[in-house]
Amino acid sequence: MFLQRFRKIFTRNVIVEFNSQSFLIKEYALKRGDLMHEFNCRWDDIKYYKCTFSSNKYTSISIYLKDGVNKNYVFKDNKAENEAIQEESIFSIFYSYISRYNTDKTFNERIFLSPSFLVTRLGTICIILLAILGIASVLFQFLYAGKLLPLSSLMGFSMLLQLIIRRGNYKKTYNNIMKLDNDIHESHS
């Protein structure tokens, strides 16, 4: 209940328009329908993007521009990850325009998909360090206090497990989108 009320504060109706040169996102107030914000972005202004899909059918697209600005949008797409990738969705439309844009560009001019932090090498190192610190803290508690604090240990390891699962999901998403790139390049060969 609280989460729904909290989300409403940040929820907008949007219209997204795509063309070969740019895309436009218009944000409207939920109740009155007043135009609140417009974001018009040329494809050649984008350096890279990131994309994630949530289990409650939200699609998150983060756009990183060459001038250092980034924009994050979360869309209630009502599609699971596989549906959003394979069927018509905000992601599949966005992705198709990026693919078209990239077809005649040099390597340095292309828009790239960037992996989320947990999928990067640094993210993996952070997870490993957290695991080592978790094990060390359990050993320290046991050696110093002579007993384990099961609740704190359990909570720490459950949070670590969540990070590992999330990393796996992000990696799967990244690989699925990269597979789309490979499929497109093979079909053009």
C-alpha positions in Angstrom: 0.0 0.0 0.0 2.7 2.5 1.0 4.8 1.5 -2.1 1.9 2.2 -4.4 1.3 5.6 -2.9 5.0 6.4 -3.0 5.2 5.3 -6.7 2.3 7.6 -7.6 4.4 10.6 -6.7 6.8 9.7 -9.5 4.4 8.2 -12.0 3.6 10.0 -15.2 1.7 9.2 -18.3 4.2 9.3 -21.2 4.1 9.4 -25.0 7.2 8.3 -26.7 7.8 9.1 -30.4 10.6 7.6 -32.4 12.1 8.5 -35.8 15.3 7.8 -37.6 17.0 11.0 -36.3 15.8 11.1 -32.7 13.2 10.2 -30.1 10.9 12.3 -27.9 9.5 11.5 -24.5 6.6 13.7 -23.3 5.7 13.3 -19.6 2.1 14.3 -18.5 0.6 14.6 -15.1 -1.5 11.7 -14.1 -4.6 13.5 -13.0 -4.8 16.8 -15.0 -2.9 15.6 -18.0 -0.7 18.7 -18.2 2.6 18.4 -20.1 5.3 18.4 -17.4 8.4 17.7 -19.3 9.8 16.9 -22.7 13.0 15.1 -23.5 14.1 15.2 -27.1 17.2 13.2 -27.9 19.1 12.8 -31.1 20.4 9.3 -31.7 23.9 10.7 -32.4 24.0 12.3 -28.9 23.8 9.0 -27.2 27.0 7.4 -26.0 25.5 4.2 -24.5 22.5 2.8 -22.7 21.6 0.3 -20.0 18.5 -1.7 -19.7 17.0 -3.8 -16.9 13.7 -5.6 -16.5 12.0 -6.2 -13.1 9.9 -9.2 -12.1 6.9 -6.9 -11.6 7.1 -6.1 -15.4 8.8 -2.7 -15.4 11.4 -1.8 -18.0 14.2 0.5 -17.0 16.2 2.3 -19.7 19.1 4.5 -18.8 20.5 6.7 -21.5 24.0 8.2 -21.2 24.7 11.1 -23.5 28.0 12.2 -24.9 27.9 15.5 -23.0 27.9 13.6 -19.7 24.2 13.9 -18.9 22.2 10.8 -18.2 18.4 10.1 -18.2 16.7 7.3 -16.5 13.2 6.1 -17.4 11.2 3.3 -15.9 8.2 2.1 -17.9 5.3 0.0 -16.7 5.4 -2.2 -19.8 3.4 -5.1 -18.4 5.8 -7.5 -20.0 8.3 -10.0 -18.6 11.9 -9.8 -19.9 11.5 -12.3 -22.7 8.3 -10.7 -23.8 9.8 -7.2 -23.8 12.8 -8.4 -25.8 10.9 -10.6 -28.3 7.5 -8.8 -28.7 6.5 -5.2 -29.3 7.4 -3.2 -26.2 9.1 0.1 -25.3 12.4 -1.8 -25.1 12.0 -3.6 -28.5 11.1 -0.4 -30.3 13.9 1.6 -28.6 16.3 -1.3 -29.5 15.2 -1.5 -33.1 15.8 2.2 -33.7 19.3 1.9 -32.1 20.0 -1.1 -34.4 19.0 0.8 -37.4 21.1 3.8 -36.3 24.1 1.6 -35.8 24.0 -0.2 -39.2 25.8 2.5 -41.1 28.0 3.8 -38.3 31.7 3.2 -37.6 32.6 1.4 -34.4 33.2 4.6 -32.5 29.9 6.2 -33.6 27.7 3.4 -32.5 25.4 3.3 -29.5 26.4 0.5 -27.2 24.6 -1.5 -24.5 26.6 -1.2 -21.3 26.3 -3.9 -18.6 25.0 -2.9 -15.2 27.5 -2.5 -12.4 27.1 -6.0 -10.9 28.0 -7.6 -14.3 31.2 -5.6 -14.7 34.6 -6.9 -13.4 34.6 -4.3 -10.6 31.0 -5.3 -9.6 32.2 -9.0 -9.4 35.2 -8.0 -7.3 32.9 -6.1 -4.9 30.6 -9.1 -4.5 33.7 -11.3 -3.8 35.0 -8.8 -1.3 31.6 -8.7 0.4 31.6 -12.5 0.6 35.1 -12.5 2.1 34.1 -9.8 4.6 31.0 -11.7 5.6 32.9 -14.9 6.2 35.6 -13.0 8.1 33.0 -11.3 10.3 31.3 -14.6 11.1 34.7 -16.1 12.0 35.6 -13.0 14.1 32.3 -13.2 16.0 32.8 -16.9 16.7 36.4 -16.5 17.8 36.0 -13.3 19.7 32.6 -13.8 21.4 32.7 -17.6 21.4 29.3 -17.8 19.8 27.6 -16.9 16.5 24.9 -14.3 16.2 22.7 -16.3 13.8 20.3 -13.5 12.9 22.9 -11.0 11.8 24.9 -13.7 10.0 21.8 -15.0 8.3 20.8 -11.5 7.2 24.2 -10.7 5.9 24.4 -13.9 3.8 20.8 -13.4 2.5 21.8 -9.9 1.3 24.9 -11.4 -0.4 22.7 -14.1 -2.0 20.3 -11.5 -3.3 23.3 -9.6 -4.9 24.5 -12.8 -6.5 21.1 -13.7 -7.9 20.6 -10.1 -9.1 24.0 -10.3 -10.8 23.0 -13.5 -12.5 19.7 -11.9 -13.7 21.5 -8.8 -15.0 24.1 -10.9 -16.8 21.4 -13.0 -18.4 19.6 -9.8 -19.6 22.8 -8.4 -21.0 23.6 -11.6 -22.8 20.1 -11.8 -24.2 20.3 -8.3 -25.6 23.8 -8.9 -27.0 22.5 -12.1 -28.6 20.0 -9.8 -30.5 23.0 -7.9 -31.8 24.6 -11.1 -33.0 21.3 -12.3 -34.6 20.9 -9.0 -36.5 24.5 -9.0 -37.8 24.1 -12.7 -38.9 20.9 -11.8 -40.8 22.6 -9.0 -42.6 25.6 -11.2 -43.7 
